């Protein structure tokens, strides 16, 4: 770069998008370019300032520190000082231009010299990725189902039954065959073509009949066996079984029932309530269970309804996602994946996001970015907000699961980050409800069991 080049914004001229199409790199429709102009006089003045800064610490044989002649300083540092000056002025010029022109910048790609300058002015071209204009779908054409679920006495009793089974004690039974709900201990050996296969044998293996932990054919064979009995039976593995060598294979199992134990469930009484931390008795326990179920059901319905709304909207979005945002989101997803692996006890010391397969999170990142831009635009367009009363209600709802809810509410209401998070959650829920109200929405009741299992 010549020593007489550089910066002050004197004029800004928006140009057409300049992107070359290649087979390997598809055109990014969000790339734009804009011209920056820098006065030569400003570049020279900034260079002089930079040279004086270098001169303060310059050393040279025969001269004391800071006393090297400027002629030598220019020879030693002139090119670097000029480059530093130009880069500094370009940074200021770009910031001023982006603000003045109200550019919606996702990321600055490059700033490169441009032909056409003269002895007084240097020209540069800044290429940047813009944030797209969000086009709203026709909400009136979107068909949605808003799922509902009621918590009644039956749901409370089902939950109590689950709690009883979680606290069951098991009593060995030698007088009757195994049945659903029993805990059985077995020895088994699996053979394929007469040869034991890896992972097909176990000693004193314990499982509960009817919980689906074992393949249905295996559970069916063990059901009806008494302690001490042995049986040989064929079993065909599913075509999508995780072990490649066993997919769709028919094998033979030899199984011995070592023990059959019957579940003895605790009585539903005040003592049972105390074991659950409810001192006021069994009816107070039922009331607490109902309240907690209603909170859980509400949360699951909100997540399920929101997920279906977002998918319906996403299918109709037409604007592209800024690649800078997508790359950033990909990195966030990769880092979260590594944290999740670590939380499961896996060694992540050698994991690096740069070593993960390319494009692993691209589709998910694209979806998140586009939906985020859509939600921001909808919230701004319709002025969707969160009332203070709603924020407090949500804080109180969250606090109900803590021992001292009033202290939790006080903490949340006095913590800026917690308040902002709750407010954002409510705004997003309100935006979802707005879409429901403006779409072709019908309500559909979902069974409690299906909701809790996510099968609807």
Secondary structure by P-SEA (a helix, b strand, c coil): ccccccccccbbbbbcbbbbbcccccccccbbbbbbbbbaaaaaaaaaaaaaaaaacccccccccccccaaaaaaacaaaaaaaaaaaaaaaaaaaaaaaacccccccccccccccccccbbbbbbbbbbbccccccccccbbbbbbbbbbcaaaaaaaaaaaaaabbbbbbbccccccccbbbbbcccccccccccccccccccccccccccccaaaaaaaccccccccccccccccccccccccccccbbbbbbbcbbbbbbbbcccaaaaaaacccccaaaaaaaaaaaaaaaaaaaaaaaaaaaaaaaaaaaccccccaaaaaaaaaaaaaaaaaaaaaaccccccccccccccccaaaaaaaaaaaaaaaaaaaaaacccccaaaaaaaaaaaacccccaaaaaaaaaacaaaaaaaaaaaaaaaaaaaaaaacbbbbbbbcaaaaaaccc
